[in-house]
């Protein structure tokens, strides 16, 4: 019923993922409405989204959905909201996130913050020399993830509670009118 008449080619799908035709503002507003309309308590939804956002600041690429869902399950948060929260980490933000957590990890290990990444950063270097790249990134991601969780949880909880209250009042008003 809601399918396209002509399916998009692969290059159009990739372009839509990287730069939405409707624009980033509309795409982010849509994501915001989807989060607000999830069923559950404000705590559950906000904590789930915060879990996903926090986990996207870790170097475990490819496992963000799984780790965020497990963390959400452990703290009794909304698992779908945690999946939506992982959208904070995306191709546009990952380079900044990785540089930040690497430099913070270097500082935590007693190194200089201006120590750069190796000249040729490949998967072989990361796995053959985990202490050079992965360990600083992991250590830098821990305090960053905690701060990101806090930064998303409290404003979202308040916004979701207000949205749900407003929506309930609107529905009650409609019922009284009918």
N, C-alpha and C positions, 0 to 999 in steps of 0.2 A: 504494500500500500504506500509506504513512504520511500520506496526505492527510486533511484534515478532511472530515466529512460535509457540514457547512455552511460555506461560505467566509466569512471575516471581511469585514465592511463596511470601507470606507476609514477611517472614524473610529475603528474598533477597532484597525486596523493602526497608525494614527498614535499612538493612546494607548499601545499596546504598545511602540512605539519610544521614546516619551518616558518612560513609566513602566511597566516590565514587570510583568505580573500576578504573576509568580513572585517579584518583588522584585529589587532591584539586587544584593543579596548573592549570590543564586543565579545570576543572570546573569553576574556577574563571576567566580564560581567556575567556571562552565561555560566561560567564555572562557579561564581559566587552565588548565583540563584540556585544552582544545583545543590550546593552545600547547604544553603539555608532551608531548602525544601526536604532534606533528608528526614526520615522519621527517626526519632530518638530524643533523648534529653540533650539540653545544651552542653552538659559536661561530656557526654558520649561523643557527640559530633565534633566539638572543639578539640577534645583530647585526641580523637582519631586523626583529624587533619593535622594537628600539631605533631603527632608521631610521624606521619608521612613527610612533613616538611623537615623535621629534625633528621630523619634517616637519610634524606636526600643530601645532607651535608656530610655524609660519610663516604669513604672511598670504595665502598662495596658495590660498584657498578654492576648492574644485572641482578642484584639481589634486593634492591630497595623495596619492591612490592612485598616480597616475602618477609623481610625483617620488619617492615612497618606493620604488616598485618599481625605478625607474632607479638610485637610490642603492644599494639592496640588490643589484642586478645588478652594479654597479661594484665593490662590495667582496665579491662572491661570497657573499652572504647569502641566506637563505630569503625568496623573494618573497611567498609567502602569509603568512608571519609579519609582513612589513612592512605588508601590508594590514590584518591584525589589529591591529597597533600603532597605526594611524591612529585607532582607536577611543578613544584617550586624548583626542583632540580631539573633542568632541561638543557638542551644544547646551547642556549644563550647564556645560562648562568653557570654551567659546570666549569668553564675555564677560570672564572673568578673564584668559585668555591674551592677548586683544587689548589690554586695558588695561595689563597688565604689559609687553608688548613695545613698546607705544606709549610708555609712560613711560620705559622703559630706552633706547629710541631717542632720545627727546628729550634725555636726559642725555648720551648719546654725542655728540649734535650740539651740545652746549654749552648747551642750553636748560635751563629749570627743570623738575624732575620733576613739579611740581604743575600745569604747563600742561595744561589740559584739552583734550579733543577739541572740534572745532567744535560749536556749538550744534545745527546741523542737519547730521547726518552722512548723506549720501546717496551713492549710487554716482557721481553726477555730480561731487560735490565731490572724491571720491577720484581720479577719472580726470582731471578738469580741473585739479586742484592736487595732483599727486602728491608734491611736496616737503613738503606740510603734513601728510599722513596716512600715505601708503604708505611713503615713505622712512624715517621714524622707526620704523615697524612692522617694516620689512625689516631695518634695522640692529639693532634690539633683538632680533629673532628669531635672529640668527646666534649670539651667545654663549649664548642660552637654549637653542637647539637642541643645541648641543654639550654643555652641562651635562645636558640631559634624556637625550641618547644615553648618556652615561656613567652616569647614575643608573639607567637601565634595563638596560644591557648587563651590568654585572658581577654584580648580584644574580640576574638571569635566567640567565646562563650557569651559575652555581653551582647554582641550583635545578634547571635542566634536566639538568645532568650527574648530580646526585643522583637525580633521578626516573628517568632512563634506566638508571642503575646498579641502582637498586632493582627496576625492572621486569625487567631482564635476569636478576637473581638470582632473582626470583620465577618467571620462566619456566623457568629451569634447574632449580629445585627441583621444579616440576610435571613436567618431563620425566623426572627421576630417579624420581619416585613412580610414574609410569606404566610 
